[in-house]
């Protein structure tokens, strides 16, 4: 059941318009295309959704809840 909830949450966020880089750039006051492309590569958003889901589930299974862009 937990795996279904994790996958459903991921897919809902994937279906939403924009991504984490768009939200970050908007909150920080903007940025150029080069910065946006660099952040997408750094954060792994240049990979396929299936690949990111696999990394996300694998990380959760190992207790890695990620890192905060805002708080480090």
N, C-alpha and C positions, 0 to 999 in steps of 0.2 A: 504494500500500500504506500509505503514511504517513497519507493522508487517511482511510482506513478505520480505522486504529488510533486516530486522533484522535477520529473520530466515535463509535466504539465505546466509548472511554473516557468521553466526554461522556455518552453514553446510559446507561452503567452508573452513573455518578454521579447522573444524573437519576432513575434508577429507585430509588436508595437512599432510605430514609426520612429525612426531614428535609432541611436544606440548610445552607449555610455560616453563615447567621444563627443557626440553632438551635445549631450547634456553638460559635459564638462566645459566645452568651448563656450556654450551659451552662458554658463554661470561665471566663467572667468572673463567675459567681456569680448570674446572673439579670438580668432587666430587665422593664420593663412593656410592655404591648402597643403603646404609642405609639413606644417606642424600637425595637421589633422591626419595626414597619411602616416607620419612617424608614430603618432599615438596609437593608431589602429594596428600597426605592426607590433608595437611594444606590448599592447594589451591583448594581442592575439585575435583581434576582430577581423583580420584579413583572412582567417581560416574559414572553412565551411562550418555551417551550423552543426552538422553531425560531429565533426571533429571537436568543436568547442563543447558540445554536450558530453562527449566522452571524457574530455579533460575535466569538466565540471564534476561529473559523477565520480571519477577516479579521485579527484581532490577531496570531495566530501567523504568518500570512504576512508581516506587517510587522515581525516580530521582537519584538513586545511580549509578554512572558511574564507580564505582570500585576504585581501588587504584593502584598506580604505584609501581612496585617492585624496580625500579631504583631510583625514587624520594620520595618514601614513601607516 
